[in-house]
Amino acid sequence: MCRVSKTGVIMRALTISAIATLLAAQSAQAVSLFDSSVAFNAALPVGSATTTETFGSSATGNVLTFSGITSTFAPNGNTFGKHAISGGVLDLFIEGDAPILMTWDLPSDVVGLGFDVFGVNSANFDGVFITIDDGSGAQNYNLYETAGGSSSGNIDGFVGFIFAGPVASVSFSGPGGFGFSGDDFDIDNLQIVTQSGTSVVPLPASLPLALAGLGAFAAIRGRRKS
């Protein structure tokens, strides 16, 4: 009869736990959010490349291009909005009652975006939302809250996203239902992160602990055998 030691049983259980933790992280952490540029840059995947758009030119219109991104502005019937590169920023007014007002079609292999925002309004009118679909389903993020806002008034901050895989487009929209209200804000220092042929999965904080536990039990088992 084959006997299995208690240590062997524990190691098997920890292995299964570590694998389950990683798989759960892959599904639960499809998009990682950042309100700090330092934290965002520290979390970028190894081997990725970053292009920074500083909006040095000037342009206006319903279609703008910058650093490989095509930004399409679709004002509704009220035509109450703004979409321009001016004064070193992307100058925007996102109309409150527009279902989807602006869409960024991204270059291939984009696995992250980060940018500074200026004058983002609070949730007085439910704010502006960013919609991202990285293959795990469309997810909506309130721009004000993602930038670190928590009370009222305007905020200057940073917004960063690292995706589980390449994303083809990102859309900005108002929540709808309140006439001409919306949000007038600027974007600058847009970081476009690319990584060819690689899926990006943020490392769960609990996984290193689980692996460390495996190593400890392996060491104990080795001492007992010697």
C-alpha positions in Angstrom: 0.0 0.0 0.0 1.3 3.5 -0.9 1.4 5.8 2.1 1.1 9.5 1.7 2.8 11.7 4.3 1.0 14.6 6.0 3.6 16.9 4.4 2.8 15.6 0.9 -0.9 16.2 1.5 -0.3 19.7 2.7 1.9 20.5 -0.3 -0.7 19.2 -2.7 -3.3 21.3 -1.1 -1.1 24.4 -1.2 -0.3 23.8 -4.9 -4.0 23.6 -5.7 -4.6 26.8 -3.7 -1.9 28.6 -5.5 -3.2 27.6 -8.9 -6.8 28.6 -7.9 -5.5 31.9 -6.7 -3.8 32.6 -10.1 -6.9 31.6 -12.1 -9.1 33.7 -10.0 -6.8 36.7 -10.4 -6.9 36.2 -14.2 -10.7 36.6 -14.3 -11.2 39.0 -11.4 -8.4 41.4 -12.3 -9.0 41.8 -16.0 -8.4 45.6 -15.8 -6.1 47.1 -13.2 -6.8 50.8 -12.2 -4.3 53.4 -11.1 -4.7 57.0 -9.8 -0.9 57.4 -9.5 1.5 57.6 -12.4 4.3 56.2 -10.2 2.3 53.1 -9.4 1.2 52.7 -13.0 4.7 52.8 -14.4 6.0 50.4 -11.7 3.3 47.9 -12.7 3.9 47.9 -16.4 4.7 44.4 -17.8 8.3 43.5 -18.4 9.2 44.0 -22.1 6.4 46.5 -22.8 7.1 49.7 -24.7 5.5 53.1 -23.9 4.8 56.0 -26.2 3.9 59.4 -24.6 1.7 61.8 -26.5 2.1 65.4 -25.3 -0.3 67.0 -27.8 2.2 69.5 -29.2 0.3 70.2 -32.4 -3.0 72.0 -32.9 -6.1 70.5 -34.5 -9.9 70.4 -34.2 -12.7 68.4 -35.7 -14.8 65.3 -35.2 -11.8 63.0 -36.1 -8.3 63.5 -34.7 -5.2 61.3 -34.8 -2.3 61.2 -32.4 0.3 58.5 -31.7 -1.5 56.0 -33.8 -4.9 56.6 -32.1 -7.9 57.7 -34.1 -10.2 59.7 -31.8 -13.8 60.0 -33.2 -16.1 62.6 -31.7 -19.8 62.0 -32.3 -21.9 64.9 -30.9 -25.6 64.2 -30.7 -28.3 66.5 -32.1 -27.5 69.3 -29.5 -23.9 69.5 -30.9 -22.9 70.8 -27.5 -19.3 69.5 -27.1 -15.6 70.1 -27.8 -12.9 67.9 -29.3 -9.6 69.7 -30.1 -5.9 69.6 -29.6 -5.0 73.0 -28.3 -2.6 74.6 -25.8 -0.6 71.3 -25.4 -3.7 69.3 -24.3 -6.6 67.3 -25.7 -9.4 69.7 -24.9 -12.8 68.0 -24.4 -16.4 68.6 -23.5 -18.3 65.4 -23.0 -22.0 66.0 -23.3 -24.1 64.6 -20.6 -26.9 63.2 -22.7 -24.8 61.6 -25.4 -24.8 57.8 -25.2 -21.2 57.5 -26.6 -19.6 60.7 -27.4 -15.9 59.9 -28.1 -14.2 56.7 -29.1 -10.4 56.0 -29.3 -9.5 53.3 -31.9 -6.2 52.0 -30.6 -3.1 50.6 -32.4 -2.6 46.9 -32.2 -1.2 45.3 -29.0 -2.2 48.1 -26.6 -2.2 46.6 -23.1 -2.3 49.9 -21.1 -3.2 53.5 -21.1 -2.3 56.2 -18.6 -2.9 60.0 -18.8 -3.1 63.2 -16.7 -6.5 64.8 -16.4 -7.3 68.4 -15.5 -10.6 69.8 -14.4 -12.6 66.6 -14.2 -16.0 67.3 -12.7 -17.4 65.4 -9.7 -20.3 63.1 -9.9 -22.8 66.1 -9.7 -24.3 64.8 -12.9 -23.0 61.2 -12.6 -19.8 62.3 -14.5 -18.1 60.9 -17.5 -17.6 57.2 -18.0 -14.9 55.2 -19.8 -15.9 51.9 -21.3 -13.2 49.2 -21.9 -13.6 45.7 -23.3 -10.4 43.6 -23.1 -12.2 40.4 -24.0 -13.6 39.7 -20.6 -16.7 41.9 -21.2 -17.3 45.6 -21.3 -16.5 47.4 -18.0 -17.4 51.0 -17.2 -15.3 53.3 -15.0 -16.3 56.7 -13.6 -13.5 59.1 -14.8 -13.7 61.3 -11.7 -13.6 58.4 -9.2 -10.8 56.6 -11.1 -8.7 59.8 -10.9 -9.0 59.7 -7.2 -12.0 62.0 -6.7 -14.2 61.3 -3.7 -16.2 64.4 -2.8 -17.2 67.3 -5.0 -15.7 69.9 -7.3 -13.1 69.5 -10.0 -10.0 67.4 -9.7 -6.6 67.3 -11.4 -5.2 63.8 -11.3 -4.0 60.7 -13.1 -5.9 57.8 -14.7 -4.2 54.6 -15.6 -5.4 51.2 -16.9 -3.5 48.0 -17.5 -5.4 45.4 -19.4 -5.4 41.6 -19.3 -4.9 41.6 -23.1 -4.8 43.9 -26.1 -7.8 46.3 -26.3 -9.0 47.6 -29.7 -10.9 50.7 -28.5 -11.9 52.8 -25.5 -15.0 55.0 -25.4 -16.0 58.0 -23.3 -19.6 58.8 -22.6 -22.0 60.8 -20.4 -24.6 59.0 -18.4 -27.5 60.5 -20.3 -30.7 62.0 -19.2 -29.8 65.5 -18.1 -30.0 67.7 -21.2 -27.0 69.9 -22.0 -25.0 69.2 -18.8 -21.6 67.4 -19.1 -18.0 67.7 -18.3 -15.3 70.1 -19.7 -11.8 68.7 -19.0 -8.3 68.2 -20.5 -6.1 65.2 -21.1 -2.3 65.4 -21.4 0.8 63.1 -21.3 -1.1 60.2 -22.7 1.0 57.0 -22.2 0.2 54.2 -24.7 1.7 50.9 -23.6 2.2 48.1 -26.1 3.4 44.5 -25.9 3.4 42.3 -28.9 1.9 38.8 -28.6 1.6 38.7 -24.8 -1.3 38.5 -22.4 -0.9 40.7 -19.4 -2.2 39.3 -16.1 -1.5 41.3 -12.9 0.3 39.3 -10.3 -2.1 38.7 -7.3 -0.6 39.8 -4.0 -1.5 36.4 -2.4 0.3 34.3 -4.9 3.9 35.0 -3.7 2.8 34.0 -0.2 1.3 30.8 -1.4 4.5 29.9 -3.4 6.7 30.9 -0.4 4.6 28.4 1.7 5.2 25.7 -0.8 9.0 26.3 -0.7 9.0 26.2 3.1 7.2 22.9 3.2 9.5 21.5 0.6 12.5 22.5 2.6 11.1 20.9 5.8 10.3 17.7 3.9 13.9 17.6 2.5 15.4 17.9 6.0 13.2 15.1 7.3 14.4 12.8 4.5 18.1 13.6 5.0 
